[in-house]
């Protein structure tokens, strides 16, 4: 792709989102969130310290990957002013009040003048770019200014433009990074084959993140009351396609407890879930009943989570976790949040872009299913065979434990090369 075509793409992309904002809530958030971005950013950065660290994340998943490094930097180098930017509304809306940063905002749409203006205001001393989403003008300007940009938890596939005959512009973006930390050997080999040598295999920082969450686990007494000592299946980050696969088993197994934590918690979606599953109660209503000690022995056996932020702790209560996204095109969600607790994981058939899913299946800690029948067979097999269940549970926990340490590899590089200073 030439720079001319890239700029046309940016124009068309921005125009399409402005048009879609008339009816699409996410597009509206994307557009309105960037409107008038300069003044708040100037205000936020005006009282900054002498050092500024900027971390960019595409969405919430990338934020969770960058978070272990960011929080370690915050702990060891507290004088830094920390700026976090998001491209996606789903990341920004959930983490806009994150206390570990001095300012959280949307990244303005890429453009030559926009990138220059943004960097003139922020003047970052170091930039952490998490996993993917490459914006030419921002990266090119950072390179010209000599600002060190570090890619964290990069993951590359041979089908990406960097490795195609038309990918010169994308290859230039890679050359703008001071150093690139990748998740696996395949990514490192792909980069070295196109002449990118400043690369190291660190692994995925998410293993550190989910381990820290599990170690700091705080009980949820209202969930324990709902579970009431019964076996629990937690469906996490589910989409309608996932819920349609789960509902029959849940509706025909009232001796279990089921917790459904959907990816989208809009009222329309919650009502659809209530139609699919029998004997349900929403979390917000359950908490009220629990606080008033008004629940009875025949309480509903399906709990629908109607808030954001609880999922990682919910997996602690599961006997088996079902992780959503594997039946649709949006991508499999974070299976490590469940595996860290030693919970066997089940998910849909579309996981080929997620190396952790491929490797966890190979390790025996997770299972892919193609339809509701396969899902029910897998659930029944695990629940009926204690030996098979135990092997899967141990495999899941060991899988996460053995892959921790990416955060410290990255921090060692930053400190040895004096990219951080007190």
LINURZI-V707952 format. One record per run of one state. SS is the DSSP state (A for helix, B for strand, O for the rest). FROM is the first residue (numbers start at 1). TO is the last residue. If there is no record, write none. Layout:
((SS:FROM:TO) (SS:FROM:TO))
This chain:
((O:1:2) (A:3:20) (O:21:24) (A:25:34) (O:35:36) (A:37:46) (O:47:51) (B:52:57) (O:58:59) (A:60:76) (O:77:80) (B:81:86) (O:87:88) (A:89:95) (O:96:102) (B:103:106) (O:107:111) (A:112:122) (O:123:125) (B:126:130) (O:131:135) (A:136:144) (O:145:147) (B:148:154) (O:155:160) (A:161:163) (O:164:167) (A:168:175) (O:176:178) (B:179:182) (O:183:184) (A:185:193) (O:194:198) (B:199:201) (O:202:205) (A:206:215) (O:216:220) (A:221:227) (O:228:231) (B:232:238) (O:239:239) (A:240:251) (O:252:256) (B:257:262) (O:263:266) (A:267:276) (O:277:279) (B:280:282) (A:283:291) (O:292:301) (B:302:304) (O:305:310) (A:311:317) (O:318:319) (B:320:323) (O:324:335) (A:336:339) (O:340:343) (B:344:347) (O:348:354) (A:355:363) (O:364:365) (B:366:368) (O:369:371) (A:372:384) (O:385:385) (A:386:401) (O:402:405) (A:406:416) (O:417:422))
